Amino acid sequence: QVQLVESGGGLVQPGGSLRLSCAATGLIFGIDGMGWTRQAPGNQRELVARITRGGATNYADSVKGRFTISRDNAKNTVYLQMNSLRPEETAVYYCSADRYGYVYWGQGTQVTVAA
């Protein structure tokens, strides 16, 4: 099993920044991609960003240029730096990790963008 623990969510004003962190523990050997997905009430989950163990990244079009995903393999931790946040990005943000074809999920952290 892989356990994922997210942190860093909270309330931020429009245009503000937040940095999310997600630490993986347990069977960390073999983890390849790690990423962030978000879900707003009434909406489907949306992939925000993903990074492979080798550092290749991909982003949702809506966050390109504003969000940056990074990873510290030594700490088994993935980060999401979010800048210029918008109210419509209020959602629960979930960390994920894939290991040998199986995807593990964190419990989610709430991000609220409001004045």
Solvent accessible surface area in square Angstrom, and as a share of the most:
residue,aa,sasa,rsa
1,Q,138,0.61
2,V,10,0.06
3,Q,87,0.39
4,L,10,0.05
5,V,90,0.52
6,E,10,0.04
7,S,62,0.40
8,G,37,0.36
9,G,30,0.29
10,G,30,0.29
11,L,130,0.65
12,V,20,0.12
13,Q,123,0.55
14,P,60,0.38
15,G,53,0.51
16,G,21,0.20
17,S,58,0.37
18,L,32,0.16
19,R,131,0.48
20,L,0,0.00
21,S,29,0.19
22,C,0,0.00
23,A,41,0.31
24,A,5,0.04
25,T,74,0.43
26,G,51,0.49
27,L,92,0.46
28,I,57,0.29
29,F,162,0.68
30,G,27,0.26
31,I,5,0.03
32,D,65,0.34
33,G,1,0.01
34,M,3,0.01
35,G,1,0.01
36,W,0,0.00
37,T,10,0.06
38,R,20,0.07
39,Q,64,0.28
40,A,21,0.16
41,P,125,0.78
42,G,89,0.86
43,N,89,0.46
44,Q,162,0.72
45,R,102,0.37
46,E,66,0.30
47,L,78,0.39
48,V,0,0.00
49,A,0,0.00
50,R,71,0.26
51,I,11,0.05
52,T,33,0.19
53,R,116,0.42
54,G,79,0.76
55,G,41,0.39
56,A,64,0.50
57,T,63,0.37
58,N,71,0.36
59,Y,51,0.19
60,A,20,0.15
61,D,117,0.61
62,S,53,0.34
63,V,0,0.00
64,K,116,0.49
65,G,87,0.83
66,R,29,0.11
67,F,6,0.02
68,T,74,0.43
69,I,6,0.03
70,S,47,0.30
71,R,40,0.15
72,D,44,0.23
73,N,56,0.29
74,A,95,0.74
75,K,134,0.57
76,N,33,0.17
77,T,13,0.08
78,V,0,0.00
79,Y,35,0.13
80,L,0,0.00
81,Q,58,0.26
82,M,0,0.00
83,N,59,0.30
84,S,54,0.35
85,L,3,0.01
86,R,101,0.37
87,P,72,0.45
88,E,130,0.58
89,E,5,0.02
90,T,38,0.22
91,A,2,0.02
92,V,41,0.24
93,Y,0,0.00
94,Y,35,0.13
95,C,0,0.00
96,S,15,0.10
97,A,1,0.01
98,D,30,0.15
99,R,43,0.16
100,Y,154,0.58
101,G,80,0.77
102,Y,132,0.50
103,V,66,0.38
104,Y,29,0.11
105,W,115,0.40
106,G,10,0.10
107,Q,118,0.53
108,G,13,0.13
109,T,19,0.11
110,Q,85,0.38
111,V,0,0.00
112,T,41,0.24
113,V,4,0.02
114,A,41,0.32
115,A,122,0.95
